[in-house]
């Protein structure tokens, strides 16, 4: 009997990136609006990806079954 395929949540695919070693990365929030008045250092920090919190990893992995 063939195993059923799991569906990937498309919104999770757009928001998270899985590295080669299996870590899940995310972008910071609050980056779209009112950025001009923030210091340049803060604006640069918004462009970096961060690892997902340990408490959320299990949930994100479930949304990305073929992520790694």
N, C-alpha and C positions, 0 to 999 in steps of 0.2 A: 504494500500500500504506500502510495506516495505521500510525502509530508507536505502540508499546506505551506505556501509562501506567506511570510509576514509582510504587512504593508508598512512602509516608512511614512511617518508624518511629514508632509511636505514642508510645513512651516518650520519644523525642527531642522530639516535639511538646509533651509536658508539661514537659520540663526546660529547653528553650531558647526564646528569644524573638528574632525577627528584627526589627530596627528598620527604619524607612522608608528609611534610607540603606544598608541591607544588612548592618549589623553584627550579630553573633550575641552575645546576652547569656546569662549563666548565673547561677544562684544560688550562694552559698557553701555548702560542705559543713559538717558538724559543727554544725548549727543546731537539731537537734531535741531535744537531750537534755543535761542538766546545764547549762542556760542560766541558771538562777536565780543561781548563784554567780558568774557572769561580771559584769564591770563594765557599767554601763548603756551606756557608749560602745561597747563591743564588741557588745552586744546590738543596738544600733542599726545597726552596720555589717553585721550579718548580714542585715538587711532590704534592702540595696542589691544591685542586679544588677551584675555585672562582665562585661567582654568576655571571650570565649573566647580562650585562648592561641593564638598564631599556629601552633604546632605541631599543634593539634587542629582548626583551622578546616576543613581539607579533609575530615576524617572526618565532622564534624558537618554540613557542607554536603551530603555524600553521603546522610546520613540524612534530610535535609529537602530533597528535590529541588524542591519548590515553595515554599520558604521566602521567597524574594525575587523 
